[in-house]
Amino acid sequence: MGDVRALVEVVARALADDPSLVAVTEGQHRGVSVVEVFMGPGDLGRIIGRQGRTAQAVRTLAATVGEHDGRKVQVEFRDGQPPR
């Protein structure tokens, strides 16, 4: 598990009502690391926050950690469970 993925997962689990429903995946798309955060029902609003401030803070943290590793990172928030 990458540092970025671990960071995003810790933050998402801390914000979720039911941390067991949080799933984080990491993949590559056109040279950018894409971290997808899947939240349980009703928790998506908690991680996005008012006017998207919490989501932006998570994205900033992820980008900073990714920059330290020399890569670009994009964080996307999804409702539900990851596809299998």
HTML snippet that shows the backbone in 3Dmol.js (N, CA, C, O; Angstrom):
<script src="https://3Dmol.org/build/3Dmol-min.js"></script>
<div id="view" style="width:600px;height:400px;position:relative"></div>
<script>
const pdb = `
ATOM      1  N   MET A   1       0.853  -1.174   0.000  1.00  0.00           N
ATOM      2  CA  MET A   1       0.000   0.000   0.000  1.00  0.00           C
ATOM      3  C   MET A   1       0.894   1.231   0.000  1.00  0.00           C
ATOM      4  O   MET A   1       1.842   1.328   0.780  1.00  0.00           O
ATOM      5  N   GLY A   2       0.578   2.171  -0.888  1.00  0.00           N
ATOM      6  CA  GLY A   2       1.369   3.381  -0.981  1.00  0.00           C
ATOM      7  C   GLY A   2       1.096   4.336   0.161  1.00  0.00           C
ATOM      8  O   GLY A   2       0.082   4.240   0.853  1.00  0.00           O
ATOM      9  N   ASP A   3       2.032   5.267   0.342  1.00  0.00           N
ATOM     10  CA  ASP A   3       1.880   6.259   1.407  1.00  0.00           C
ATOM     11  C   ASP A   3       0.631   7.106   1.212  1.00  0.00           C
ATOM     12  O   ASP A   3      -0.072   7.416   2.174  1.00  0.00           O
ATOM     13  N   VAL A   4       0.357   7.481  -0.037  1.00  0.00           N
ATOM     14  CA  VAL A   4      -0.806   8.326  -0.326  1.00  0.00           C
ATOM     15  C   VAL A   4      -2.083   7.572   0.004  1.00  0.00           C
ATOM     16  O   VAL A   4      -2.976   8.105   0.662  1.00  0.00           O
ATOM     17  N   ARG A   5      -2.165   6.336  -0.453  1.00  0.00           N
ATOM     18  CA  ARG A   5      -3.359   5.535  -0.198  1.00  0.00           C
ATOM     19  C   ARG A   5      -3.578   5.350   1.302  1.00  0.00           C
ATOM     20  O   ARG A   5      -4.707   5.459   1.781  1.00  0.00           O
ATOM     21  N   ALA A   6      -2.518   5.073   2.039  1.00  0.00           N
ATOM     22  CA  ALA A   6      -2.625   4.882   3.488  1.00  0.00           C
ATOM     23  C   ALA A   6      -3.116   6.158   4.170  1.00  0.00           C
ATOM     24  O   ALA A   6      -3.967   6.099   5.057  1.00  0.00           O
ATOM     25  N   LEU A   7      -2.590   7.298   3.767  1.00  0.00           N
ATOM     26  CA  LEU A   7      -2.999   8.572   4.350  1.00  0.00           C
ATOM     27  C   LEU A   7      -4.477   8.838   4.104  1.00  0.00           C
ATOM     28  O   LEU A   7      -5.214   9.194   5.024  1.00  0.00           O
ATOM     29  N   VAL A   8      -4.907   8.663   2.857  1.00  0.00           N
ATOM     30  CA  VAL A   8      -6.301   8.920   2.510  1.00  0.00           C
ATOM     31  C   VAL A   8      -7.219   7.954   3.252  1.00  0.00           C
ATOM     32  O   VAL A   8      -8.296   8.341   3.706  1.00  0.00           O
ATOM     33  N   GLU A   9      -6.797   6.705   3.375  1.00  0.00           N
ATOM     34  CA  GLU A   9      -7.617   5.712   4.071  1.00  0.00           C
ATOM     35  C   GLU A   9      -7.780   6.053   5.555  1.00  0.00           C
ATOM     36  O   GLU A   9      -8.874   5.914   6.102  1.00  0.00           O
ATOM     37  N   VAL A  10      -6.724   6.489   6.196  1.00  0.00           N
ATOM     38  CA  VAL A  10      -6.794   6.854   7.617  1.00  0.00           C
ATOM     39  C   VAL A  10      -7.750   8.029   7.815  1.00  0.00           C
ATOM     40  O   VAL A  10      -8.573   8.012   8.730  1.00  0.00           O
ATOM     41  N   VAL A  11      -7.645   9.034   6.972  1.00  0.00           N
ATOM     42  CA  VAL A  11      -8.516  10.205   7.096  1.00  0.00           C
ATOM     43  C   VAL A  11      -9.975   9.818   6.832  1.00  0.00           C
ATOM     44  O   VAL A  11     -10.871  10.233   7.567  1.00  0.00           O
ATOM     45  N   ALA A  12     -10.211   9.028   5.788  1.00  0.00           N
ATOM     46  CA  ALA A  12     -11.584   8.631   5.443  1.00  0.00           C
ATOM     47  C   ALA A  12     -12.208   7.798   6.557  1.00  0.00           C
ATOM     48  O   ALA A  12     -13.372   8.002   6.902  1.00  0.00           O
ATOM     49  N   ARG A  13     -11.453   6.867   7.121  1.00  0.00           N
ATOM     50  CA  ARG A  13     -11.984   6.037   8.215  1.00  0.00           C
ATOM     51  C   ARG A  13     -12.278   6.881   9.454  1.00  0.00           C
ATOM     52  O   ARG A  13     -13.235   6.605  10.178  1.00  0.00           O
ATOM     53  N   ALA A  14     -11.467   7.901   9.700  1.00  0.00           N
ATOM     54  CA  ALA A  14     -11.687   8.766  10.862  1.00  0.00           C
ATOM     55  C   ALA A  14     -12.966   9.595  10.702  1.00  0.00           C
ATOM     56  O   ALA A  14     -13.625   9.908  11.693  1.00  0.00           O
ATOM     57  N   LEU A  15     -13.317   9.946   9.483  1.00  0.00           N
ATOM     58  CA  LEU A  15     -14.495  10.774   9.236  1.00  0.00           C
ATOM     59  C   LEU A  15     -15.780   9.970   9.088  1.00  0.00           C
ATOM     60  O   LEU A  15     -16.870  10.524   9.234  1.00  0.00           O
ATOM     61  N   ALA A  16     -15.675   8.680   8.802  1.00  0.00           N
ATOM     62  CA  ALA A  16     -16.853   7.859   8.507  1.00  0.00           C
ATOM     63  C   ALA A  16     -17.587   7.447   9.778  1.00  0.00           C
ATOM     64  O   ALA A  16     -16.980   7.231  10.827  1.00  0.00           O
ATOM     65  N   ASP A  17     -18.924   7.342   9.654  1.00  0.00           N
ATOM     66  CA  ASP A  17     -19.725   6.800  10.756  1.00  0.00           C
ATOM     67  C   ASP A  17     -19.429   5.319  10.944  1.00  0.00           C
ATOM     68  O   ASP A  17     -19.359   4.835  12.074  1.00  0.00           O
ATOM     69  N   ASP A  18     -19.254   4.593   9.834  1.00  0.00           N
ATOM     70  CA  ASP A  18     -18.942   3.164   9.868  1.00  0.00           C
ATOM     71  C   ASP A  18     -17.639   2.930   9.101  1.00  0.00           C
ATOM     72  O   ASP A  18     -17.670   2.707   7.891  1.00  0.00           O
ATOM     73  N   PRO A  19     -16.498   2.977   9.790  1.00  0.00           N
ATOM     74  CA  PRO A  19     -15.210   2.840   9.116  1.00  0.00           C
ATOM     75  C   PRO A  19     -15.024   1.523   8.361  1.00  0.00           C
ATOM     76  O   PRO A  19     -14.196   1.443   7.454  1.00  0.00           O
ATOM     77  N   SER A  20     -15.785   0.495   8.727  1.00  0.00           N
ATOM     78  CA  SER A  20     -15.628  -0.789   8.048  1.00  0.00           C
ATOM     79  C   SER A  20     -16.145  -0.742   6.607  1.00  0.00           C
ATOM     80  O   SER A  20     -15.822  -1.622   5.810  1.00  0.00           O
ATOM     81  N   LEU A  21     -16.943   0.271   6.266  1.00  0.00           N
ATOM     82  CA  LEU A  21     -17.469   0.395   4.905  1.00  0.00           C
ATOM     83  C   LEU A  21     -16.593   1.248   3.992  1.00  0.00           C
ATOM     84  O   LEU A  21     -16.926   1.451   2.824  1.00  0.00           O
ATOM     85  N   VAL A  22     -15.486   1.742   4.516  1.00  0.00           N
ATOM     86  CA  VAL A  22     -14.572   2.561   3.715  1.00  0.00           C
ATOM     87  C   VAL A  22     -13.630   1.645   2.948  1.00  0.00           C
ATOM     88  O   VAL A  22     -13.027   0.735   3.517  1.00  0.00           O
ATOM     89  N   ALA A  23     -13.513   1.897   1.650  1.00  0.00           N
ATOM     90  CA  ALA A  23     -12.569   1.156   0.810  1.00  0.00           C
ATOM     91  C   ALA A  23     -11.798   2.166  -0.034  1.00  0.00           C
ATOM     92  O   ALA A  23     -12.378   3.101  -0.585  1.00  0.00           O
ATOM     93  N   VAL A  24     -10.492   1.969  -0.129  1.00  0.00           N
ATOM     94  CA  VAL A  24      -9.643   2.873  -0.905  1.00  0.00           C
ATOM     95  C   VAL A  24      -8.870   2.045  -1.925  1.00  0.00           C
ATOM     96  O   VAL A  24      -8.224   1.057  -1.573  1.00  0.00           O
ATOM     97  N   THR A  25      -8.941   2.456  -3.196  1.00  0.00           N
ATOM     98  CA  THR A  25      -8.191   1.783  -4.250  1.00  0.00           C
ATOM     99  C   THR A  25      -7.237   2.784  -4.880  1.00  0.00           C
ATOM    100  O   THR A  25      -7.462   3.994  -4.844  1.00  0.00           O
ATOM    101  N   GLU A  26      -6.172   2.254  -5.456  1.00  0.00           N
ATOM    102  CA  GLU A  26      -5.191   3.117  -6.119  1.00  0.00           C
ATOM    103  C   GLU A  26      -4.847   2.519  -7.466  1.00  0.00           C
ATOM    104  O   GLU A  26      -4.615   1.315  -7.581  1.00  0.00           O
ATOM    105  N   GLY A  27      -4.815   3.356  -8.476  1.00  0.00           N
ATOM    106  CA  GLY A  27      -4.489   2.900  -9.817  1.00  0.00           C
ATOM    107  C   GLY A  27      -3.776   3.997 -10.583  1.00  0.00           C
ATOM    108  O   GLY A  27      -3.544   5.083 -10.053  1.00  0.00           O
ATOM    109  N   GLN A  28      -3.431   3.717 -11.824  1.00  0.00           N
ATOM    110  CA  GLN A  28      -2.749   4.665 -12.685  1.00  0.00           C
ATOM    111  C   GLN A  28      -3.647   5.012 -13.865  1.00  0.00           C
ATOM    112  O   GLN A  28      -4.337   4.143 -14.399  1.00  0.00           O
ATOM    113  N   HIS A  29      -3.640   6.263 -14.268  1.00  0.00           N
ATOM    114  CA  HIS A  29      -4.360   6.695 -15.456  1.00  0.00           C
ATOM    115  C   HIS A  29      -3.582   7.837 -16.093  1.00  0.00           C
ATOM    116  O   HIS A  29      -3.494   8.931 -15.535  1.00  0.00           O
ATOM    117  N   ARG A  30      -3.017   7.571 -17.268  1.00  0.00           N
ATOM    118  CA  ARG A  30      -2.245   8.574 -18.011  1.00  0.00           C
ATOM    119  C   ARG A  30      -1.146   9.209 -17.171  1.00  0.00           C
ATOM    120  O   ARG A  30      -0.975  10.428 -17.189  1.00  0.00           O
ATOM    121  N   GLY A  31      -0.411   8.404 -16.447  1.00  0.00           N
ATOM    122  CA  GLY A  31       0.721   8.893 -15.670  1.00  0.00           C
ATOM    123  C   GLY A  31       0.369   9.548 -14.357  1.00  0.00           C
ATOM    124  O   GLY A  31       1.241  10.102 -13.689  1.00  0.00           O
ATOM    125  N   VAL A  32      -0.892   9.495 -13.974  1.00  0.00           N
ATOM    126  CA  VAL A  32      -1.337  10.089 -12.713  1.00  0.00           C
ATOM    127  C   VAL A  32      -1.840   8.971 -11.806  1.00  0.00           C
ATOM    128  O   VAL A  32      -2.594   8.103 -12.245  1.00  0.00           O
ATOM    129  N   SER A  33      -1.427   8.992 -10.551  1.00  0.00           N
ATOM    130  CA  SER A  33      -1.954   8.036  -9.577  1.00  0.00           C
ATOM    131  C   SER A  33      -3.343   8.485  -9.173  1.00  0.00           C
ATOM    132  O   SER A  33      -3.527   9.611  -8.710  1.00  0.00           O
ATOM    133  N   VAL A  34      -4.326   7.606  -9.347  1.00  0.00           N
ATOM    134  CA  VAL A  34      -5.709   7.924  -9.003  1.00  0.00           C
ATOM    135  C   VAL A  34      -6.093   7.113  -7.768  1.00  0.00           C
ATOM    136  O   VAL A  34      -6.072   5.882  -7.787  1.00  0.00           O
ATOM    137  N   VAL A  35      -6.438   7.813  -6.710  1.00  0.00           N
ATOM    138  CA  VAL A  35      -6.872   7.181  -5.466  1.00  0.00           C
ATOM    139  C   VAL A  35      -8.382   7.377  -5.373  1.00  0.00           C
ATOM    140  O   VAL A  35      -8.865   8.509  -5.347  1.00  0.00           O
ATOM    141  N   GLU A  36      -9.119   6.283  -5.324  1.00  0.00           N
ATOM    142  CA  GLU A  36     -10.569   6.351  -5.217  1.00  0.00           C
ATOM    143  C   GLU A  36     -10.986   5.946  -3.810  1.00  0.00           C
ATOM    144  O   GLU A  36     -10.549   4.922  -3.285  1.00  0.00           O
ATOM    145  N   VAL A  37     -11.837   6.766  -3.211  1.00  0.00           N
ATOM    146  CA  VAL A  37     -12.331   6.519  -1.865  1.00  0.00           C
ATOM    147  C   VAL A  37     -13.811   6.164  -1.966  1.00  0.00           C
ATOM    148  O   VAL A  37     -14.616   6.973  -2.428  1.00  0.00           O
ATOM    149  N   PHE A  38     -14.167   4.960  -1.538  1.00  0.00           N
ATOM    150  CA  PHE A  38     -15.559   4.510  -1.536  1.00  0.00           C
ATOM    151  C   PHE A  38     -16.063   4.553  -0.104  1.00  0.00           C
ATOM    152  O   PHE A  38     -15.467   3.964   0.799  1.00  0.00           O
ATOM    153  N   MET A  39     -17.179   5.264   0.091  1.00  0.00           N
ATOM    154  CA  MET A  39     -17.746   5.457   1.423  1.00  0.00           C
ATOM    155  C   MET A  39     -19.096   4.761   1.509  1.00  0.00           C
ATOM    156  O   MET A  39     -19.751   4.532   0.492  1.00  0.00           O
ATOM    157  N   GLY A  40     -19.508   4.428   2.722  1.00  0.00           N
ATOM    158  CA  GLY A  40     -20.815   3.825   2.963  1.00  0.00           C
ATOM    159  C   GLY A  40     -21.928   4.835   2.757  1.00  0.00           C
ATOM    160  O   GLY A  40     -21.668   6.024   2.577  1.00  0.00           O
ATOM    161  N   PRO A  41     -23.166   4.364   2.784  1.00  0.00           N
ATOM    162  CA  PRO A  41     -24.321   5.241   2.587  1.00  0.00           C
ATOM    163  C   PRO A  41     -24.333   6.394   3.596  1.00  0.00           C
ATOM    164  O   PRO A  41     -24.233   6.172   4.803  1.00  0.00           O
ATOM    165  N   GLY A  42     -24.454   7.595   3.104  1.00  0.00           N
ATOM    166  CA  GLY A  42     -24.544   8.761   3.977  1.00  0.00           C
ATOM    167  C   GLY A  42     -23.220   9.349   4.415  1.00  0.00           C
ATOM    168  O   GLY A  42     -23.193  10.458   4.948  1.00  0.00           O
ATOM    169  N   ASP A  43     -22.122   8.643   4.209  1.00  0.00           N
ATOM    170  CA  ASP A  43     -20.815   9.141   4.655  1.00  0.00           C
ATOM    171  C   ASP A  43     -20.112  10.013   3.629  1.00  0.00           C
ATOM    172  O   ASP A  43     -19.162  10.718   3.968  1.00  0.00           O
ATOM    173  N   LEU A  44     -20.558   9.978   2.398  1.00  0.00           N
ATOM    174  CA  LEU A  44     -19.889  10.749   1.353  1.00  0.00           C
ATOM    175  C   LEU A  44     -19.908  12.243   1.674  1.00  0.00           C
ATOM    176  O   LEU A  44     -18.925  12.946   1.445  1.00  0.00           O
ATOM    177  N   GLY A  45     -21.022  12.714   2.200  1.00  0.00           N
ATOM    178  CA  GLY A  45     -21.123  14.125   2.569  1.00  0.00           C
ATOM    179  C   GLY A  45     -20.174  14.516   3.681  1.00  0.00           C
ATOM    180  O   GLY A  45     -19.722  15.659   3.739  1.00  0.00           O
ATOM    181  N   ARG A  46     -19.868  13.582   4.564  1.00  0.00           N
ATOM    182  CA  ARG A  46     -18.955  13.872   5.665  1.00  0.00           C
ATOM    183  C   ARG A  46     -17.533  14.097   5.163  1.00  0.00           C
ATOM    184  O   ARG A  46     -16.823  14.959   5.682  1.00  0.00           O
ATOM    185  N   ILE A  47     -17.112  13.335   4.162  1.00  0.00           N
ATOM    186  CA  ILE A  47     -15.733  13.506   3.680  1.00  0.00           C
ATOM    187  C   ILE A  47     -15.629  14.669   2.693  1.00  0.00           C
ATOM    188  O   ILE A  47     -14.551  15.237   2.518  1.00  0.00           O
ATOM    189  N   ILE A  48     -16.736  15.024   2.052  1.00  0.00           N
ATOM    190  CA  ILE A  48     -16.698  16.173   1.153  1.00  0.00           C
ATOM    191  C   ILE A  48     -16.725  17.462   1.967  1.00  0.00           C
ATOM    192  O   ILE A  48     -16.013  18.414   1.646  1.00  0.00           O
ATOM    193  N   GLY A  49     -17.533  17.499   3.007  1.00  0.00           N
ATOM    194  CA  GLY A  49     -17.559  18.653   3.897  1.00  0.00           C
ATOM    195  C   GLY A  49     -18.338  19.823   3.319  1.00  0.00           C
ATOM    196  O   GLY A  49     -18.853  19.755   2.203  1.00  0.00           O
ATOM    197  N   ARG A  50     -18.416  20.879   4.086  1.00  0.00           N
ATOM    198  CA  ARG A  50     -19.130  22.078   3.651  1.00  0.00           C
ATOM    199  C   ARG A  50     -18.365  22.745   2.521  1.00  0.00           C
ATOM    200  O   ARG A  50     -17.177  23.047   2.638  1.00  0.00           O
ATOM    201  N   GLN A  51     -19.072  22.962   1.436  1.00  0.00           N
ATOM    202  CA  GLN A  51     -18.513  23.595   0.234  1.00  0.00           C
ATOM    203  C   GLN A  51     -17.259  22.876  -0.257  1.00  0.00           C
ATOM    204  O   GLN A  51     -16.430  23.475  -0.942  1.00  0.00           O
ATOM    205  N   GLY A  52     -17.113  21.593   0.088  1.00  0.00           N
ATOM    206  CA  GLY A  52     -15.999  20.802  -0.404  1.00  0.00           C
ATOM    207  C   GLY A  52     -14.669  21.066   0.272  1.00  0.00           C
ATOM    208  O   GLY A  52     -13.618  20.686  -0.244  1.00  0.00           O
ATOM    209  N   ARG A  53     -14.709  21.708   1.411  1.00  0.00           N
ATOM    210  CA  ARG A  53     -13.454  22.073   2.083  1.00  0.00           C
ATOM    211  C   ARG A  53     -12.681  20.866   2.591  1.00  0.00           C
ATOM    212  O   ARG A  53     -11.458  20.817   2.468  1.00  0.00           O
ATOM    213  N   THR A  54     -13.377  19.899   3.158  1.00  0.00           N
ATOM    214  CA  THR A  54     -12.706  18.709   3.671  1.00  0.00           C
ATOM    215  C   THR A  54     -12.106  17.908   2.519  1.00  0.00           C
ATOM    216  O   THR A  54     -10.973  17.438   2.614  1.00  0.00           O
ATOM    217  N   ALA A  55     -12.858  17.754   1.439  1.00  0.00           N
ATOM    218  CA  ALA A  55     -12.363  17.035   0.266  1.00  0.00           C
ATOM    219  C   ALA A  55     -11.130  17.727  -0.298  1.00  0.00           C
ATOM    220  O   ALA A  55     -10.161  17.065  -0.671  1.00  0.00           O
ATOM    221  N   GLN A  56     -11.161  19.038  -0.360  1.00  0.00           N
ATOM    222  CA  GLN A  56     -10.017  19.776  -0.882  1.00  0.00           C
ATOM    223  C   GLN A  56      -8.796  19.609   0.019  1.00  0.00           C
ATOM    224  O   GLN A  56      -7.671  19.512  -0.471  1.00  0.00           O
ATOM    225  N   ALA A  57      -9.014  19.576   1.323  1.00  0.00           N
ATOM    226  CA  ALA A  57      -7.904  19.373   2.246  1.00  0.00           C
ATOM    227  C   ALA A  57      -7.291  17.983   2.065  1.00  0.00           C
ATOM    228  O   ALA A  57      -6.069  17.838   2.091  1.00  0.00           O
ATOM    229  N   VAL A  58      -8.125  16.969   1.885  1.00  0.00           N
ATOM    230  CA  VAL A  58      -7.627  15.606   1.646  1.00  0.00           C
ATOM    231  C   VAL A  58      -6.839  15.564   0.345  1.00  0.00           C
ATOM    232  O   VAL A  58      -5.775  14.948   0.279  1.00  0.00           O
ATOM    233  N   ARG A  59      -7.356  16.215  -0.688  1.00  0.00           N
ATOM    234  CA  ARG A  59      -6.648  16.246  -1.972  1.00  0.00           C
ATOM    235  C   ARG A  59      -5.305  16.955  -1.864  1.00  0.00           C
ATOM    236  O   ARG A  59      -4.324  16.533  -2.476  1.00  0.00           O
ATOM    237  N   THR A  60      -5.262  18.030  -1.087  1.00  0.00           N
ATOM    238  CA  THR A  60      -4.011  18.764  -0.898  1.00  0.00           C
ATOM    239  C   THR A  60      -2.982  17.910  -0.166  1.00  0.00           C
ATOM    240  O   THR A  60      -1.813  17.875  -0.550  1.00  0.00           O
ATOM    241  N   LEU A  61      -3.419  17.218   0.894  1.00  0.00           N
ATOM    242  CA  LEU A  61      -2.507  16.327   1.612  1.00  0.00           C
ATOM    243  C   LEU A  61      -1.977  15.224   0.707  1.00  0.00           C
ATOM    244  O   LEU A  61      -0.782  14.932   0.705  1.00  0.00           O
ATOM    245  N   ALA A  62      -2.879  14.609  -0.068  1.00  0.00           N
ATOM    246  CA  ALA A  62      -2.472  13.529  -0.969  1.00  0.00           C
ATOM    247  C   ALA A  62      -1.502  14.038  -2.026  1.00  0.00           C
ATOM    248  O   ALA A  62      -0.518  13.366  -2.335  1.00  0.00           O
ATOM    249  N   ALA A  63      -1.763  15.210  -2.581  1.00  0.00           N
ATOM    250  CA  ALA A  63      -0.877  15.770  -3.598  1.00  0.00           C
ATOM    251  C   ALA A  63       0.502  16.075  -3.023  1.00  0.00           C
ATOM    252  O   ALA A  63       1.515  15.884  -3.695  1.00  0.00           O
ATOM    253  N   THR A  64       0.540  16.544  -1.789  1.00  0.00           N
ATOM    254  CA  THR A  64       1.810  16.856  -1.143  1.00  0.00           C
ATOM    255  C   THR A  64       2.628  15.590  -0.900  1.00  0.00           C
ATOM    256  O   THR A  64       3.831  15.568  -1.160  1.00  0.00           O
ATOM    257  N   VAL A  65       1.986  14.548  -0.407  1.00  0.00           N
ATOM    258  CA  VAL A  65       2.690  13.276  -0.178  1.00  0.00           C
ATOM    259  C   VAL A  65       3.137  12.685  -1.511  1.00  0.00           C
ATOM    260  O   VAL A  65       4.250  12.169  -1.616  1.00  0.00           O
ATOM    261  N   GLY A  66       2.285  12.756  -2.527  1.00  0.00           N
ATOM    262  CA  GLY A  66       2.645  12.248  -3.845  1.00  0.00           C
ATOM    263  C   GLY A  66       3.806  13.015  -4.456  1.00  0.00           C
ATOM    264  O   GLY A  66       4.686  12.425  -5.083  1.00  0.00           O
ATOM    265  N   GLU A  67       3.805  14.322  -4.275  1.00  0.00           N
ATOM    266  CA  GLU A  67       4.891  15.153  -4.789  1.00  0.00           C
ATOM    267  C   GLU A  67       6.219  14.765  -4.143  1.00  0.00           C
ATOM    268  O   GLU A  67       7.265  14.791  -4.790  1.00  0.00           O
ATOM    269  N   HIS A  68       6.167  14.412  -2.885  1.00  0.00           N
ATOM    270  CA  HIS A  68       7.374  13.963  -2.171  1.00  0.00           C
ATOM    271  C   HIS A  68       7.940  12.703  -2.827  1.00  0.00           C
ATOM    272  O   HIS A  68       9.154  12.501  -2.850  1.00  0.00           O
ATOM    273  N   ASP A  69       7.046  11.852  -3.366  1.00  0.00           N
ATOM    274  CA  ASP A  69       7.461  10.630  -4.054  1.00  0.00           C
ATOM    275  C   ASP A  69       7.729  10.866  -5.534  1.00  0.00           C
ATOM    276  O   ASP A  69       8.119   9.937  -6.243  1.00  0.00           O
ATOM    277  N   GLY A  70       7.526  12.096  -6.016  1.00  0.00           N
ATOM    278  CA  GLY A  70       7.777  12.418  -7.409  1.00  0.00           C
ATOM    279  C   GLY A  70       6.670  11.996  -8.359  1.00  0.00           C
ATOM    280  O   GLY A  70       6.941  11.668  -9.514  1.00  0.00           O
ATOM    281  N   ARG A  71       5.436  12.000  -7.896  1.00  0.00           N
ATOM    282  CA  ARG A  71       4.320  11.632  -8.769  1.00  0.00           C
ATOM    283  C   ARG A  71       3.132  12.540  -8.518  1.00  0.00           C
ATOM    284  O   ARG A  71       3.006  13.157  -7.461  1.00  0.00           O
ATOM    285  N   LYS A  72       2.257  12.606  -9.527  1.00  0.00           N
ATOM    286  CA  LYS A  72       1.036  13.391  -9.404  1.00  0.00           C
ATOM    287  C   LYS A  72      -0.074  12.483  -8.895  1.00  0.00           C
ATOM    288  O   LYS A  72      -0.167  11.320  -9.286  1.00  0.00           O
ATOM    289  N   VAL A  73      -0.912  13.026  -8.021  1.00  0.00           N
ATOM    290  CA  VAL A  73      -1.972  12.240  -7.392  1.00  0.00           C
ATOM    291  C   VAL A  73      -3.302  12.962  -7.558  1.00  0.00           C
ATOM    292  O   VAL A  73      -3.398  14.181  -7.415  1.00  0.00           O
ATOM    293  N   GLN A  74      -4.315  12.177  -7.862  1.00  0.00           N
ATOM    294  CA  GLN A  74      -5.681  12.682  -7.961  1.00  0.00           C
ATOM    295  C   GLN A  74      -6.550  11.838  -7.039  1.00  0.00           C
ATOM    296  O   GLN A  74      -6.467  10.610  -7.072  1.00  0.00           O
ATOM    297  N   VAL A  75      -7.383  12.471  -6.217  1.00  0.00           N
ATOM    298  CA  VAL A  75      -8.263  11.752  -5.296  1.00  0.00           C
ATOM    299  C   VAL A  75      -9.704  11.951  -5.754  1.00  0.00           C
ATOM    300  O   VAL A  75     -10.142  13.074  -6.006  1.00  0.00           O
ATOM    301  N   GLU A  76     -10.429  10.841  -5.857  1.00  0.00           N
ATOM    302  CA  GLU A  76     -11.840  10.884  -6.240  1.00  0.00           C
ATOM    303  C   GLU A  76     -12.659  10.199  -5.162  1.00  0.00           C
ATOM    304  O   GLU A  76     -12.255   9.174  -4.613  1.00  0.00           O
ATOM    305  N   PHE A  77     -13.816  10.779  -4.866  1.00  0.00           N
ATOM    306  CA  PHE A  77     -14.694  10.257  -3.824  1.00  0.00           C
ATOM    307  C   PHE A  77     -15.918   9.625  -4.474  1.00  0.00           C
ATOM    308  O   PHE A  77     -16.544  10.217  -5.353  1.00  0.00           O
ATOM    309  N   ARG A  78     -16.250   8.419  -4.029  1.00  0.00           N
ATOM    310  CA  ARG A  78     -17.366   7.663  -4.604  1.00  0.00           C
ATOM    311  C   ARG A  78     -18.289   7.184  -3.488  1.00  0.00           C
ATOM    312  O   ARG A  78     -17.857   6.936  -2.362  1.00  0.00           O
ATOM    313  N   ASP A  79     -19.564   7.063  -3.828  1.00  0.00           N
ATOM    314  CA  ASP A  79     -20.560   6.536  -2.903  1.00  0.00           C
ATOM    315  C   ASP A  79     -20.747   5.049  -3.194  1.00  0.00           C
ATOM    316  O   ASP A  79     -20.894   4.662  -4.353  1.00  0.00           O
ATOM    317  N   GLY A  80     -20.744   4.231  -2.177  1.00  0.00           N
ATOM    318  CA  GLY A  80     -20.945   2.788  -2.367  1.00  0.00           C
ATOM    319  C   GLY A  80     -19.661   2.004  -2.256  1.00  0.00           C
ATOM    320  O   GLY A  80     -18.674   2.475  -1.690  1.00  0.00           O
ATOM    321  N   GLN A  81     -19.684   0.795  -2.805  1.00  0.00           N
ATOM    322  CA  GLN A  81     -18.536  -0.100  -2.725  1.00  0.00           C
ATOM    323  C   GLN A  81     -17.820  -0.166  -4.072  1.00  0.00           C
ATOM    324  O   GLN A  81     -18.430   0.064  -5.117  1.00  0.00           O
ATOM    325  N   PRO A  82     -16.516  -0.483  -4.046  1.00  0.00           N
ATOM    326  CA  PRO A  82     -15.761  -0.543  -5.300  1.00  0.00           C
ATOM    327  C   PRO A  82     -16.244  -1.710  -6.179  1.00  0.00           C
ATOM    328  O   PRO A  82     -16.722  -2.725  -5.672  1.00  0.00           O
ATOM    329  N   PRO A  83     -16.112  -1.547  -7.496  1.00  0.00           N
ATOM    330  CA  PRO A  83     -16.478  -2.646  -8.392  1.00  0.00           C
ATOM    331  C   PRO A  83     -15.523  -3.822  -8.193  1.00  0.00           C
ATOM    332  O   PRO A  83     -14.350  -3.635  -7.870  1.00  0.00           O
ATOM    333  N   ARG A  84     -16.034  -5.018  -8.387  1.00  0.00           N
ATOM    334  CA  ARG A  84     -15.197  -6.209  -8.177  1.00  0.00           C
ATOM    335  C   ARG A  84     -14.685  -6.756  -9.451  1.00  0.00           C
ATOM    336  O   ARG A  84     -13.966  -7.756  -9.448  1.00  0.00           O
TER     337      ARG A  84
END
`;
const viewer = $3Dmol.createViewer("view");
viewer.addModel(pdb, "pdb");
viewer.setStyle({}, {cartoon: {color: "spectrum"}});
viewer.zoomTo();
viewer.render();
</script>
